Amino acid sequence: MERKAPDRKDFEVDDDGNVVVYTDGCCEFNGKHGAKAGVGVYFGPDNPLNLSEPVRGRATNNTAEIQAITYALELIKRAGFSKAVINTDSQFVISCMTSWLSGWKKRGWKKSDGSPVINKEDLIDLDKASDGLMVKYNHVKAHSGLEGNEMADKLAKAGSKGYDAGVTD
């Protein structure tokens, strides 16, 4: 998901100096044969940083949600910002990053029951992208008419159309 160097003027910054972004992931036929997943990142209307792409690797909704946030944080960091608000409808990713991550890392990427963390590689990428940033995760209700979330959802759905199960990166 590498892009040209971002221009700071393309970011919405709130009164506290946080870059504000909406992210979403979607997966058609999640958990089934023929699943197609995409990521959506919405910085604002007609923003050149907005993203609509298929996921890399496994087509699941969680993979898509993680990759969307990773892309957003990588851009924010490359532009030289230090604070971000991630608006997401994925309570799973919020819990990963705010509750479970430190324990998984201490246990060698194992869950408390000893089983492996399924999205380990994508979560390692997200952890690396968030390193050096103050990130606030804001849970938003999905499909509630909130413009930023609705637009990120639309971008994710469009991105899933390009998913090719034979392409893993």
C-alpha positions as CSV (number, residue, x, y, z in Angstrom):
1,M,0.0,0.0,0.0
2,E,3.0,2.3,-0.6
3,R,2.0,5.8,-1.8
4,K,3.8,9.1,-2.6
5,A,4.9,11.2,0.3
6,P,1.8,12.7,1.8
7,D,1.2,16.5,1.9
8,R,0.4,17.8,5.4
9,K,-2.3,20.0,3.9
10,D,-4.3,16.9,3.0
11,F,-4.9,16.0,6.7
12,E,-7.7,17.2,8.9
13,V,-6.3,18.1,12.3
14,D,-8.5,18.7,15.3
15,D,-8.0,21.4,17.9
16,D,-5.8,19.1,20.0
17,G,-3.4,18.4,17.0
18,N,-4.7,15.0,16.2
19,V,-5.0,13.9,12.6
20,V,-8.6,12.6,12.2
21,V,-9.3,9.7,9.9
22,Y,-12.0,7.1,9.4
23,T,-11.1,3.5,8.5
24,D,-13.1,0.4,7.6
25,G,-12.6,-3.1,6.3
26,C,-15.2,-5.4,4.7
27,C,-15.3,-9.0,3.6
28,E,-17.9,-10.4,1.4
29,F,-18.5,-14.1,2.3
30,N,-16.3,-13.7,5.4
31,G,-15.1,-17.1,6.6
32,K,-16.3,-18.9,3.4
33,H,-14.7,-20.1,0.2
34,G,-14.6,-17.2,-2.3
35,A,-14.3,-14.5,0.3
36,K,-13.3,-11.1,-1.0
37,A,-12.0,-8.4,1.3
38,G,-11.1,-4.7,1.0
39,V,-9.8,-1.7,3.0
40,G,-11.2,1.8,3.1
41,V,-9.5,4.8,4.5
42,Y,-11.3,8.2,4.5
43,F,-9.5,11.4,5.2
44,G,-12.2,13.7,3.8
45,P,-14.1,14.5,0.6
46,D,-12.1,14.2,-2.6
47,N,-8.9,13.7,-0.5
48,P,-6.0,12.2,-2.5
49,L,-5.0,10.2,0.5
50,N,-8.3,8.2,0.6
51,L,-7.8,4.6,-0.1
52,S,-9.8,1.8,-1.6
53,E,-7.9,-1.4,-2.1
54,P,-8.2,-5.2,-1.7
55,V,-6.5,-6.7,1.3
56,R,-3.1,-8.4,1.1
57,G,-3.3,-12.0,2.1
58,R,-6.2,-13.7,3.9
59,A,-9.6,-12.3,3.0
60,T,-11.3,-11.7,6.4
61,N,-13.0,-8.7,7.9
62,N,-10.4,-8.5,10.7
63,T,-7.5,-8.5,8.2
64,A,-9.1,-5.7,6.3
65,E,-9.8,-3.6,9.4
66,I,-6.2,-4.0,10.6
67,Q,-4.7,-3.2,7.3
68,A,-6.9,-0.1,6.9
69,I,-5.7,1.4,10.2
70,T,-2.1,0.4,9.4
71,Y,-2.2,2.3,6.1
72,A,-3.7,5.4,7.8
73,L,-1.1,5.4,10.6
74,E,1.8,4.9,8.2
75,L,0.7,8.0,6.2
76,I,0.2,10.1,9.3
77,K,3.7,9.2,10.5
78,R,5.3,9.8,7.1
79,A,3.7,13.3,7.1
80,G,5.4,14.1,10.4
81,F,2.4,14.1,12.7
82,S,2.6,12.6,16.1
83,K,-1.1,12.3,17.1
84,A,-4.0,10.6,15.5
85,V,-7.7,9.7,16.1
86,I,-8.7,6.5,14.4
87,N,-12.5,6.4,14.0
88,T,-13.4,2.7,13.4
89,D,-16.4,0.5,13.8
90,S,-14.1,-2.5,14.7
91,Q,-14.2,-3.1,18.4
92,F,-11.9,-6.1,17.6
93,V,-9.0,-3.9,16.5
94,I,-9.6,-1.5,19.3
95,S,-9.4,-4.3,21.8
96,C,-6.3,-5.8,20.0
97,M,-4.4,-2.5,20.3
98,T,-5.6,-1.3,23.7
99,S,-6.1,-4.5,25.7
100,W,-4.6,-7.6,24.3
101,L,-1.4,-6.6,22.4
102,S,1.0,-6.2,25.3
103,G,0.0,-9.7,26.7
104,W,0.4,-11.3,23.3
105,K,3.9,-9.8,22.9
106,K,4.9,-11.0,26.4
107,R,3.7,-14.5,25.6
108,G,5.5,-14.7,22.2
109,W,2.3,-13.9,20.2
110,K,0.2,-16.5,22.0
111,K,-3.3,-15.9,23.4
112,S,-3.9,-16.5,27.1
113,D,-5.0,-20.1,26.3
114,G,-1.7,-20.7,24.5
115,S,-3.1,-20.7,21.0
116,P,-1.4,-18.5,18.3
117,V,-2.7,-15.0,17.5
118,I,-4.4,-15.5,14.1
119,N,-3.7,-12.1,12.6
120,K,-0.1,-11.9,14.0
121,E,1.7,-10.5,10.9
122,D,-0.9,-7.8,10.3
123,L,-0.9,-6.9,14.0
124,I,2.9,-6.7,14.0
125,D,2.6,-4.2,11.1
126,L,0.0,-2.2,12.9
127,D,2.0,-2.1,16.1
128,K,5.1,-0.9,14.1
129,A,3.0,1.8,12.3
130,S,1.7,3.1,15.7
131,D,5.1,3.2,17.2
132,G,6.0,6.8,18.0
133,L,2.5,8.0,17.6
134,M,-0.1,8.9,20.2
135,V,-3.2,7.0,18.9
136,K,-6.7,7.4,20.2
137,Y,-9.1,4.8,19.0
138,N,-12.7,6.0,18.8
139,H,-15.4,3.4,18.3
140,V,-18.1,4.5,15.9
141,K,-21.4,2.7,15.3
142,A,-21.4,1.1,11.9
143,H,-24.1,2.0,9.3
144,S,-25.5,4.8,11.5
145,G,-25.2,7.6,8.9
146,L,-22.0,9.0,10.2
147,E,-20.4,10.4,7.0
148,G,-16.8,9.5,7.6
149,N,-17.7,5.9,8.5
150,E,-20.1,5.5,5.6
151,M,-17.5,6.8,3.2
152,A,-14.8,4.5,4.6
153,D,-17.3,1.6,4.3
154,K,-18.0,2.5,0.7
155,L,-14.2,2.6,-0.1
156,A,-13.7,-0.8,1.6
157,K,-16.5,-2.4,-0.4
158,A,-15.1,-1.0,-3.7
159,G,-11.6,-2.3,-2.7
160,S,-13.0,-5.8,-2.1
161,K,-14.1,-6.0,-5.7
162,G,-10.4,-6.2,-6.7
163,Y,-9.5,-9.0,-4.4
164,D,-7.8,-11.9,-6.1
165,A,-7.4,-15.0,-3.9
166,G,-4.2,-16.0,-5.8
167,V,-2.4,-12.7,-4.8
168,T,-1.1,-12.7,-1.3
169,D,0.9,-9.4,-1.3
